[in-house]
Amino acid sequence: MSDHVKRLFDAQQQFLRQAVQSTKPNDQKVVEAIKPQSSEIDAIT
């Protein structure tokens, strides 16, 4: 489980890095961007 938590935080960090360097994406791109986070959350729960 700790591996999933670390990967979740890494995915969130990557998402935030991309967010501050980008313009507002469309809904589909947001879904794609948060998919790694969602996968790790699903693995934890």
HELIX and SHEET records of a PDB file:
HELIX    1   1 SER A    2  VAL A   20  1                                  19    
HELIX    2   2 ASP A   27  ILE A   44  1                                  18    
END                                                                             
